[in-house]
Amino acid sequence: MLEYVKTILKKVSFDRKLFEKELKKAIASLIAREVQKLKAWCYRKFGQVYGSILNRCFATV
């Protein structure tokens, strides 16, 4: 499931609102261990562009 979520996030990364929506859905659907892996991957891949969105979405994790 984690790899599927990564694929989706890469595909929607052109749009801020869509990226945030899909990230929130991903966080809700993954287990805790996968969320931590997703968090690390997201900050590596999208941290420069969507840092504020990542901080907001992962703040409750």
mmCIF file of the C-alpha atoms, coordinates in Angstrom:
data_MODEL
# 
_entry.id   MODEL 
# 
loop_
_atom_site.group_PDB 
_atom_site.id 
_atom_site.type_symbol 
_atom_site.label_atom_id 
_atom_site.label_alt_id 
_atom_site.label_comp_id 
_atom_site.label_asym_id 
_atom_site.label_entity_id 
_atom_site.label_seq_id 
_atom_site.pdbx_PDB_ins_code 
_atom_site.Cartn_x 
_atom_site.Cartn_y 
_atom_site.Cartn_z 
_atom_site.occupancy 
_atom_site.B_iso_or_equiv 
_atom_site.pdbx_formal_charge 
_atom_site.auth_seq_id 
_atom_site.auth_comp_id 
_atom_site.auth_asym_id 
_atom_site.auth_atom_id 
_atom_site.pdbx_PDB_model_num 
ATOM 1  C CA . MET A 1 1  ? 0.000  0.000  0.000  1.00 0.00 ? 1  MET A CA 1 
ATOM 2  C CA . LEU A 1 2  ? 2.876  2.368  0.775  1.00 0.00 ? 2  LEU A CA 1 
ATOM 3  C CA . GLU A 1 3  ? 4.294  2.102  -2.746 1.00 0.00 ? 3  GLU A CA 1 
ATOM 4  C CA . TYR A 1 4  ? 0.854  2.802  -4.203 1.00 0.00 ? 4  TYR A CA 1 
ATOM 5  C CA . VAL A 1 5  ? 0.536  5.939  -2.048 1.00 0.00 ? 5  VAL A CA 1 
ATOM 6  C CA . LYS A 1 6  ? 3.967  7.130  -3.187 1.00 0.00 ? 6  LYS A CA 1 
ATOM 7  C CA . THR A 1 7  ? 2.920  6.692  -6.812 1.00 0.00 ? 7  THR A CA 1 
ATOM 8  C CA . ILE A 1 8  ? -0.252 8.705  -6.257 1.00 0.00 ? 8  ILE A CA 1 
ATOM 9  C CA . LEU A 1 9  ? 1.599  11.511 -4.487 1.00 0.00 ? 9  LEU A CA 1 
ATOM 10 C CA . LYS A 1 10 ? 4.150  11.747 -7.292 1.00 0.00 ? 10 LYS A CA 1 
ATOM 11 C CA . LYS A 1 11 ? 1.343  11.987 -9.847 1.00 0.00 ? 11 LYS A CA 1 
ATOM 12 C CA . VAL A 1 12 ? -0.564 14.729 -8.021 1.00 0.00 ? 12 VAL A CA 1 
ATOM 13 C CA . SER A 1 13 ? 2.464  16.742 -6.911 1.00 0.00 ? 13 SER A CA 1 
ATOM 14 C CA . PHE A 1 14 ? 1.765  19.370 -9.581 1.00 0.00 ? 14 PHE A CA 1 
ATOM 15 C CA . ASP A 1 15 ? -1.203 20.700 -7.550 1.00 0.00 ? 15 ASP A CA 1 
ATOM 16 C CA . ARG A 1 16 ? -0.873 21.844 -3.906 1.00 0.00 ? 16 ARG A CA 1 
ATOM 17 C CA . LYS A 1 17 ? -4.491 21.207 -2.886 1.00 0.00 ? 17 LYS A CA 1 
ATOM 18 C CA . LEU A 1 18 ? -4.672 17.807 -4.524 1.00 0.00 ? 18 LEU A CA 1 
ATOM 19 C CA . PHE A 1 19 ? -1.326 16.822 -3.006 1.00 0.00 ? 19 PHE A CA 1 
ATOM 20 C CA . GLU A 1 20 ? -2.518 17.775 0.474  1.00 0.00 ? 20 GLU A CA 1 
ATOM 21 C CA . LYS A 1 21 ? -5.829 15.948 0.021  1.00 0.00 ? 21 LYS A CA 1 
ATOM 22 C CA . GLU A 1 22 ? -4.121 12.749 -1.115 1.00 0.00 ? 22 GLU A CA 1 
ATOM 23 C CA . LEU A 1 23 ? -1.512 12.988 1.633  1.00 0.00 ? 23 LEU A CA 1 
ATOM 24 C CA . LYS A 1 24 ? -4.222 13.249 4.289  1.00 0.00 ? 24 LYS A CA 1 
ATOM 25 C CA . LYS A 1 25 ? -6.009 10.220 2.822  1.00 0.00 ? 25 LYS A CA 1 
ATOM 26 C CA . ALA A 1 26 ? -2.737 8.287  2.778  1.00 0.00 ? 26 ALA A CA 1 
ATOM 27 C CA . ILE A 1 27 ? -1.954 9.080  6.409  1.00 0.00 ? 27 ILE A CA 1 
ATOM 28 C CA . ALA A 1 28 ? -5.427 7.942  7.440  1.00 0.00 ? 28 ALA A CA 1 
ATOM 29 C CA . SER A 1 29 ? -5.207 4.668  5.526  1.00 0.00 ? 29 SER A CA 1 
ATOM 30 C CA . LEU A 1 30 ? -1.693 3.497  6.435  1.00 0.00 ? 30 LEU A CA 1 
ATOM 31 C CA . ILE A 1 31 ? -0.507 1.804  9.606  1.00 0.00 ? 31 ILE A CA 1 
ATOM 32 C CA . ALA A 1 32 ? 1.807  3.732  11.957 1.00 0.00 ? 32 ALA A CA 1 
ATOM 33 C CA . ARG A 1 33 ? 5.045  2.136  10.714 1.00 0.00 ? 33 ARG A CA 1 
ATOM 34 C CA . GLU A 1 34 ? 4.162  2.927  7.103  1.00 0.00 ? 34 GLU A CA 1 
ATOM 35 C CA . VAL A 1 35 ? 3.216  6.500  8.007  1.00 0.00 ? 35 VAL A CA 1 
ATOM 36 C CA . GLN A 1 36 ? 6.687  7.037  9.469  1.00 0.00 ? 36 GLN A CA 1 
ATOM 37 C CA . LYS A 1 37 ? 8.286  5.684  6.294  1.00 0.00 ? 37 LYS A CA 1 
ATOM 38 C CA . LEU A 1 38 ? 5.993  7.891  4.198  1.00 0.00 ? 38 LEU A CA 1 
ATOM 39 C CA . LYS A 1 39 ? 6.901  10.916 6.302  1.00 0.00 ? 39 LYS A CA 1 
ATOM 40 C CA . ALA A 1 40 ? 10.639 10.401 5.752  1.00 0.00 ? 40 ALA A CA 1 
ATOM 41 C CA . TRP A 1 41 ? 10.119 9.834  2.021  1.00 0.00 ? 41 TRP A CA 1 
ATOM 42 C CA . CYS A 1 42 ? 7.869  12.892 1.641  1.00 0.00 ? 42 CYS A CA 1 
ATOM 43 C CA . TYR A 1 43 ? 10.335 15.197 3.349  1.00 0.00 ? 43 TYR A CA 1 
ATOM 44 C CA . ARG A 1 44 ? 13.143 13.887 1.122  1.00 0.00 ? 44 ARG A CA 1 
ATOM 45 C CA . LYS A 1 45 ? 11.120 14.089 -2.072 1.00 0.00 ? 45 LYS A CA 1 
ATOM 46 C CA . PHE A 1 46 ? 8.851  17.110 -1.525 1.00 0.00 ? 46 PHE A CA 1 
ATOM 47 C CA . GLY A 1 47 ? 10.277 18.962 1.485  1.00 0.00 ? 47 GLY A CA 1 
ATOM 48 C CA . GLN A 1 48 ? 11.610 21.873 -0.548 1.00 0.00 ? 48 GLN A CA 1 
ATOM 49 C CA . VAL A 1 49 ? 8.337  22.514 -2.357 1.00 0.00 ? 49 VAL A CA 1 
ATOM 50 C CA . TYR A 1 50 ? 5.636  21.422 0.095  1.00 0.00 ? 50 TYR A CA 1 
ATOM 51 C CA . GLY A 1 51 ? 7.346  21.754 3.484  1.00 0.00 ? 51 GLY A CA 1 
ATOM 52 C CA . SER A 1 52 ? 4.455  23.677 5.026  1.00 0.00 ? 52 SER A CA 1 
ATOM 53 C CA . ILE A 1 53 ? 1.902  21.118 3.841  1.00 0.00 ? 53 ILE A CA 1 
ATOM 54 C CA . LEU A 1 54 ? 4.031  18.258 5.156  1.00 0.00 ? 54 LEU A CA 1 
ATOM 55 C CA . ASN A 1 55 ? 4.430  19.970 8.529  1.00 0.00 ? 55 ASN A CA 1 
ATOM 56 C CA . ARG A 1 56 ? 0.682  20.509 8.773  1.00 0.00 ? 56 ARG A CA 1 
ATOM 57 C CA . CYS A 1 57 ? -0.303 16.988 7.714  1.00 0.00 ? 57 CYS A CA 1 
ATOM 58 C CA . PHE A 1 58 ? 2.295  15.147 9.789  1.00 0.00 ? 58 PHE A CA 1 
ATOM 59 C CA . ALA A 1 59 ? 1.854  17.335 12.897 1.00 0.00 ? 59 ALA A CA 1 
ATOM 60 C CA . THR A 1 60 ? -0.844 15.030 14.266 1.00 0.00 ? 60 THR A CA 1 
ATOM 61 C CA . VAL A 1 61 ? 1.067  11.826 13.567 1.00 0.00 ? 61 VAL A CA 1 
# 
